Amino acid sequence: MGTISRLISTDHSRRVWGLLVAGACVAVFAADRAWADVLVNDDAAGNPNEPAPCNAAPDDSTINGGVGMAAAGDTVTVCPGVYVENVLIGADNLKLVSTGGFPLTILQGISDNSQLGTIEIDPDTDGVQIGEIGKGFTIVGIDNGFPGIENAAIYFQGSHAGARILGNKIVAAGEHGLLTEFGATISDFRIEGNEFAGQTFLGNAPDGCGFGDQFTQPNRPRQLVVMGGGAGGGNTSDVAFVDNRITGTAGGPSPTCGNAGEQGNTLVTIDAVDAKITGNHFAGTTARFGTALRARGPDTKIRKNTFSSAGLTPTACYIFLQEIGAKLKKVADRNAFDTDPLLLPDKNATTGSICVGSPDDDDDDDDDD
């Protein structure tokens, strides 16, 4: 918010500019600013070639600067541009949106500093919204190079409630795309209409063979999206993961993996009580027992998703399930796969995997072997 409007703002006068004339306060409305509390434009003078509001002088030329000016409940609106910076959010109910959508509004994170994510949300900060359908960002992640400290494009530190991640392209760059911390209390998240892209390791191939040493040795592939507290969901609940596209890479050939030759991690983990995973398209790449989706929380609903095997090696699977309360066959019937899926260990199992098969495979749907 601009300096003048900050001085006179209250809950109901946030969009009113005050002019003091001869001792009297005359209120006028800034019609071109009625849509936002803080305007960010990398052109500090505004761009006369862009439509309103981006043709006007902004409050700040950086997203982090604009967020720092905002109060709880404010909307920070960002004009098209490439913003090379990291953003720290610490105000409740803050809304961060763009005018041009993710193709035109790029946030490029900076590695090798103290921040955990390109966008890091402080502990106990609730109601944060990043993006909106048609008004999101391309958010390119970071990797600070320390195996024992995870990074992400969007990193929720500690406990949070009521977050919304909408309409963005979230690009992993050697680490996670989206992360909530293991064991934190997470509730009422909606992650909708995003693309999760990029690569969760550096270079042409991941290192290592398995994950026993992932927090001590470099370049083990991370998960692209990871939420929850493990089997049973932990303290994570009420997560809606809806209408997203998963195109990123979390595994591949590994020169240090001996005869196996592969190293791969899960693309998306949603371990939550009462999760809803629906309408997503899983078309990412992983290997060596990695899966496109892992879900391990009670009352999780997995429906109307589509799964492509193009990026999965024969040792990888579409889905791993545990403790969600549904049999493999029921979950398989409610989703779409580009091969007849193999249900392991069998169709009636409630813990197991839905794996890549072929049109000629026995998918265990018609017998009890």
C-alpha positions as CSV (number, residue, x, y, z in Angstrom):
1,M,0.0,0.0,0.0
2,G,1.3,3.5,-0.8
3,T,2.5,5.8,1.9
4,I,-0.5,8.1,1.8
5,S,-3.1,5.4,1.8
6,R,-1.3,3.5,4.6
7,L,-1.6,6.6,6.8
8,I,-5.3,6.9,6.4
9,S,-6.3,3.2,6.0
10,T,-8.8,1.5,8.2
11,D,-10.9,-1.7,7.6
12,H,-13.5,0.2,5.6
13,S,-11.4,3.0,4.2
14,R,-8.6,1.0,2.8
15,R,-9.2,2.2,-0.8
16,V,-9.8,5.9,0.1
17,W,-7.2,8.6,-0.4
18,G,-7.3,11.5,2.0
19,L,-6.6,15.1,0.8
20,L,-6.3,17.7,3.5
21,V,-7.6,21.0,2.0
22,A,-7.8,24.1,4.2
23,G,-8.2,22.0,7.4
24,A,-11.0,19.9,5.9
25,C,-10.6,16.3,4.9
26,V,-11.9,15.6,1.4
27,A,-12.1,11.9,0.5
28,V,-11.7,10.9,-3.1
29,F,-11.7,7.3,-4.4
30,A,-8.7,6.0,-6.4
31,A,-10.7,4.0,-8.9
32,D,-7.6,2.7,-10.6
33,R,-6.5,1.2,-7.3
34,A,-9.7,-0.3,-6.0
35,W,-8.7,-3.8,-6.8
36,A,-5.7,-4.0,-4.6
37,D,-4.0,-2.9,-1.5
38,V,-0.4,-3.1,-2.7
39,L,0.8,-2.9,-6.3
40,V,4.1,-4.4,-7.5
41,N,5.7,-3.7,-10.8
42,D,9.4,-4.3,-11.8
43,D,9.1,-1.1,-13.7
44,A,9.3,1.4,-10.8
45,A,7.6,4.1,-12.8
46,G,4.8,1.9,-14.2
47,N,4.6,0.9,-17.9
48,P,2.4,3.1,-20.0
49,N,2.1,0.3,-22.6
50,E,0.4,-2.0,-20.1
51,P,-3.3,-1.7,-19.2
52,A,-4.4,-0.4,-15.8
53,P,-3.3,-0.8,-13.1
54,C,0.2,-1.6,-14.4
55,N,0.5,1.7,-16.2
56,A,0.6,3.5,-12.9
57,A,3.5,3.9,-10.5
58,P,3.6,0.9,-8.1
59,D,4.1,0.7,-4.4
60,D,7.2,-1.4,-4.8
61,S,9.3,-2.9,-7.6
62,T,9.9,-6.2,-5.8
63,I,7.4,-8.8,-4.7
64,N,9.1,-9.3,-1.3
65,G,9.0,-5.5,-0.8
66,G,5.3,-5.4,-1.6
67,V,4.6,-8.3,0.7
68,G,6.5,-6.6,3.4
69,M,4.3,-3.5,3.1
70,A,1.1,-5.5,3.3
71,A,-1.0,-6.0,6.4
72,A,-3.1,-9.0,7.3
73,G,-5.9,-9.4,4.9
74,D,-4.3,-7.3,2.1
75,T,-4.1,-8.2,-1.5
76,V,-0.7,-7.8,-3.2
77,T,-1.1,-7.6,-7.0
78,V,1.9,-8.1,-9.2
79,C,2.3,-6.9,-12.8
80,P,4.0,-8.9,-15.5
81,G,7.8,-9.3,-15.3
82,V,10.6,-11.5,-14.2
83,Y,11.3,-11.1,-10.5
84,V,14.6,-12.6,-9.3
85,E,14.2,-12.8,-5.6
86,N,12.8,-14.8,-2.7
87,V,9.6,-13.9,-0.9
88,L,8.8,-14.3,2.8
89,I,5.2,-14.2,3.9
90,G,4.3,-13.6,7.5
91,A,0.8,-11.9,7.5
92,D,-2.4,-13.9,7.9
93,N,-4.9,-13.9,5.1
94,L,-2.5,-12.3,2.6
95,K,-3.5,-12.8,-1.0
96,L,-0.7,-12.7,-3.7
97,V,-2.0,-12.6,-7.3
98,S,-0.8,-11.4,-10.7
99,T,-2.5,-9.5,-13.5
100,G,-1.0,-11.5,-16.4
101,G,-1.1,-15.0,-15.0
102,F,1.8,-17.5,-14.8
103,P,3.1,-17.2,-18.4
104,L,3.9,-13.5,-17.9
105,T,4.7,-13.3,-14.2
106,I,7.8,-15.3,-13.2
107,L,9.4,-15.5,-9.7
108,Q,12.9,-16.9,-10.0
109,G,14.2,-18.0,-6.6
110,I,17.8,-17.3,-5.4
111,S,19.7,-20.3,-4.0
112,D,22.5,-20.2,-1.5
113,N,20.9,-17.9,1.0
114,S,19.2,-18.5,4.3
115,Q,15.6,-18.8,3.0
116,L,14.1,-22.3,2.7
117,G,11.9,-21.6,-0.4
118,T,11.4,-19.2,-3.2
119,I,8.2,-18.4,-1.4
120,E,8.5,-19.2,2.3
121,I,5.5,-18.9,4.6
122,D,6.4,-18.2,8.3
123,P,5.1,-20.6,11.0
124,D,1.5,-20.1,12.2
125,T,0.6,-17.9,9.3
126,D,-2.9,-18.8,8.2
127,G,-5.1,-18.1,5.3
128,V,-2.3,-17.3,2.8
129,Q,-3.3,-17.5,-0.9
130,I,-0.7,-17.7,-3.6
131,G,-2.2,-17.2,-7.1
132,E,-5.7,-17.4,-8.4
133,I,-7.0,-19.2,-11.5
134,G,-5.8,-17.1,-14.4
135,K,-3.8,-14.9,-12.0
136,G,-1.0,-17.1,-10.8
137,F,2.8,-17.2,-11.1
138,T,5.6,-19.3,-12.5
139,I,7.5,-20.0,-9.3
140,V,11.0,-21.5,-9.9
141,G,12.5,-23.3,-6.9
142,I,15.8,-23.2,-5.1
143,D,18.4,-25.7,-3.9
144,N,20.8,-24.4,-1.3
145,G,23.0,-27.5,-1.6
146,F,22.7,-28.9,1.9
147,P,21.3,-32.5,1.9
148,G,20.1,-32.2,5.5
149,I,18.0,-29.1,4.8
150,E,15.1,-29.4,2.4
151,N,14.2,-26.5,0.1
152,A,11.2,-25.9,-2.2
153,A,9.6,-23.5,-4.6
154,I,6.8,-23.0,-2.0
155,Y,7.8,-23.9,1.5
156,F,5.4,-23.9,4.4
157,Q,7.4,-23.8,7.6
158,G,5.7,-25.1,10.7
159,S,1.9,-25.2,11.2
160,H,-0.7,-23.6,8.9
161,A,-4.4,-23.5,8.2
162,G,-6.6,-22.3,5.3
163,A,-3.9,-21.9,2.6
164,R,-4.8,-21.7,-1.1
165,I,-2.4,-22.5,-3.9
166,L,-4.2,-21.7,-7.2
167,G,-3.4,-21.4,-10.9
168,N,0.4,-21.4,-10.7
169,K,3.2,-23.2,-12.5
170,I,5.5,-24.5,-9.8
171,V,8.9,-25.5,-11.1
172,A,11.3,-27.6,-9.0
173,A,14.9,-26.8,-9.4
174,G,16.9,-29.5,-7.7
175,E,14.6,-29.8,-4.7
176,H,10.8,-30.0,-3.9
177,G,8.2,-28.0,-5.7
178,L,5.7,-27.7,-2.8
179,L,6.5,-28.8,0.8
180,T,4.8,-28.8,4.2
181,E,7.0,-29.9,7.1
182,F,6.7,-33.4,8.4
183,G,4.8,-33.5,11.7
184,A,3.5,-29.9,11.5
185,T,-0.3,-29.3,12.0
186,I,-1.7,-28.6,8.5
187,S,-5.4,-28.2,7.8
188,D,-7.8,-26.8,5.2
189,F,-5.4,-26.6,2.2
190,R,-6.7,-26.2,-1.3
191,I,-4.2,-26.8,-4.1
192,E,-6.0,-26.3,-7.4
193,G,-5.3,-25.6,-11.1
194,N,-1.5,-25.7,-10.8
195,E,1.2,-27.4,-12.9
196,F,4.0,-29.0,-11.0
197,A,7.0,-29.1,-13.3
198,G,10.8,-29.1,-13.2
199,Q,13.3,-31.6,-11.7
200,T,13.9,-32.6,-8.1
201,F,17.6,-33.3,-8.6
202,L,20.4,-31.4,-10.4
203,G,22.1,-32.3,-13.7
204,N,21.3,-35.0,-16.1
205,A,20.8,-37.8,-13.6
206,P,20.1,-38.3,-9.8
207,D,22.7,-39.9,-7.6
208,G,22.5,-42.7,-5.1
209,C,20.6,-46.0,-4.9
210,G,17.7,-45.6,-2.5
211,F,17.1,-43.0,0.2
212,G,18.8,-44.2,3.4
213,D,21.4,-41.5,2.9
214,Q,19.3,-38.7,1.4
215,F,20.0,-36.3,4.3
216,T,23.7,-36.8,4.3
217,Q,24.6,-37.2,0.6
218,P,23.9,-34.7,-2.2
219,N,21.6,-34.9,-5.2
220,R,19.2,-37.7,-4.1
221,P,15.9,-36.8,-5.8
222,R,13.3,-35.2,-3.6
223,Q,9.6,-35.5,-4.0
224,L,7.9,-33.0,-6.2
225,V,5.0,-32.4,-3.8
226,V,5.1,-33.6,-0.2
227,M,2.5,-33.0,2.5
228,G,1.7,-34.9,5.7
229,G,3.1,-36.8,8.6
230,G,3.6,-40.2,7.1
231,A,1.3,-43.3,7.3
232,G,-2.0,-42.3,9.0
233,G,-1.6,-38.7,7.9
234,G,0.0,-37.4,11.1
235,N,-1.3,-33.9,11.9
236,T,-2.3,-33.1,8.4
237,S,-6.0,-33.0,7.5
238,D,-8.6,-31.7,5.0
239,V,-6.3,-31.3,2.0
240,A,-8.0,-30.8,-1.5
241,F,-5.6,-31.5,-4.4
242,V,-7.7,-30.8,-7.4
243,D,-7.3,-30.3,-11.2
244,N,-3.5,-30.1,-11.1
245,R,-1.1,-31.3,-13.8
246,I,2.0,-33.2,-12.7
247,T,4.7,-33.1,-15.4
248,G,7.9,-32.9,-13.4
249,T,10.7,-35.4,-12.9
250,A,11.7,-37.1,-9.6
251,G,13.9,-40.0,-10.9
252,G,15.8,-41.5,-13.7
253,P,19.0,-43.5,-14.6
254,S,21.6,-43.4,-11.8
255,P,25.2,-44.1,-12.6
256,T,25.9,-44.9,-8.9
257,C,23.1,-47.5,-8.6
258,G,24.9,-50.6,-9.8
259,N,22.9,-53.2,-11.6
260,A,19.6,-51.5,-10.9
261,G,20.7,-48.4,-12.7
262,E,17.7,-46.3,-11.5
263,Q,17.0,-43.9,-8.7
264,G,13.5,-42.5,-8.2
265,N,11.2,-40.8,-5.6
266,T,7.5,-40.2,-5.3
267,L,6.1,-37.4,-7.4
268,V,3.2,-36.4,-5.2
269,T,2.7,-37.5,-1.5
270,I,-0.5,-36.4,0.2
271,D,-0.6,-38.1,3.6
272,A,-3.7,-36.5,5.2
273,V,-6.8,-37.4,7.1
274,D,-9.8,-36.6,4.8
275,A,-7.9,-35.7,1.7
276,K,-9.6,-35.2,-1.7
277,I,-7.4,-36.0,-4.7
278,T,-9.5,-35.5,-7.8
279,G,-9.3,-34.3,-11.4
280,N,-5.5,-34.3,-11.6
281,H,-3.4,-35.4,-14.6
282,F,-0.3,-37.4,-13.5
283,A,2.2,-37.4,-16.4
284,G,5.5,-37.0,-14.5
285,T,8.7,-39.0,-14.6
286,T,10.2,-41.3,-12.0
287,A,11.9,-44.7,-11.6
288,R,13.0,-47.5,-9.2
289,F,9.9,-48.1,-7.1
290,G,8.8,-44.5,-7.2
291,T,5.1,-43.7,-7.7
292,A,3.2,-40.9,-9.3
293,L,1.0,-40.6,-6.2
294,R,1.3,-41.8,-2.6
295,A,-1.6,-41.4,-0.2
296,R,-1.6,-42.8,3.4
297,G,-4.3,-41.0,5.3
298,P,-7.7,-42.2,6.5
299,D,-10.8,-41.2,4.6
300,T,-8.8,-40.1,1.5
301,K,-10.8,-40.0,-1.7
302,I,-8.9,-40.5,-5.0
303,R,-11.3,-40.1,-7.9
304,K,-11.4,-39.0,-11.6
305,N,-7.6,-38.6,-11.9
306,T,-5.7,-39.7,-15.1
307,F,-2.4,-41.4,-15.0
308,S,0.2,-41.7,-17.9
309,S,2.9,-44.3,-17.9
310,A,5.1,-42.5,-20.4
311,G,7.5,-41.3,-17.8
312,L,7.4,-44.4,-15.5
313,T,9.9,-47.2,-15.8
314,P,8.7,-50.8,-15.4
315,T,9.7,-50.8,-11.7
316,A,7.6,-47.6,-11.0
317,C,3.9,-47.5,-10.1
318,Y,1.0,-45.2,-10.6
319,I,-0.3,-45.2,-6.9
320,F,0.8,-46.5,-3.5
321,L,-2.0,-46.7,-0.9
322,Q,-2.0,-47.2,2.8
323,E,-4.6,-46.7,5.5
324,I,-7.0,-44.8,3.3
325,G,-9.8,-47.3,3.9
326,A,-10.4,-48.4,0.3
327,K,-9.4,-51.5,-1.7
328,L,-7.0,-51.2,-4.6
329,K,-9.6,-52.3,-7.1
330,K,-12.1,-49.6,-5.9
331,V,-9.5,-46.9,-6.3
332,A,-8.4,-48.3,-9.7
333,D,-12.0,-48.3,-10.9
334,R,-12.5,-44.6,-10.0
335,N,-9.5,-43.4,-11.9
336,A,-8.1,-43.7,-15.5
337,F,-4.9,-45.3,-16.6
338,D,-3.2,-45.7,-20.0
339,T,-2.5,-49.4,-19.3
340,D,-4.5,-52.0,-17.6
341,P,-3.1,-51.5,-14.1
342,L,-1.5,-54.3,-12.0
343,L,-2.9,-54.4,-8.5
344,L,-0.3,-55.6,-6.0
345,P,-0.5,-57.7,-3.9
346,D,-4.1,-58.2,-5.0
347,K,-7.3,-56.4,-5.8
348,N,-8.7,-56.7,-2.3
349,A,-5.6,-55.2,-0.6
350,T,-6.0,-51.9,1.2
351,T,-2.2,-51.5,1.4
352,G,-0.4,-51.9,-1.9
353,S,0.3,-50.5,-5.3
354,I,-1.4,-49.8,-8.6
355,C,1.3,-50.4,-11.1
356,V,2.0,-50.1,-14.8
357,G,0.7,-53.0,-16.8
358,S,-0.2,-53.6,-20.4
359,P,-3.3,-54.4,-22.4
360,D,-2.2,-58.1,-22.3
361,D,-1.4,-58.3,-18.6
362,D,-3.5,-60.1,-16.0
363,D,-4.4,-57.1,-13.9
364,D,-5.8,-59.3,-11.1
365,D,-9.2,-57.8,-11.5
366,D,-10.9,-61.2,-12.3
367,D,-9.3,-63.7,-10.0
368,D,-7.9,-64.1,-6.5
369,D,-4.3,-65.1,-7.3
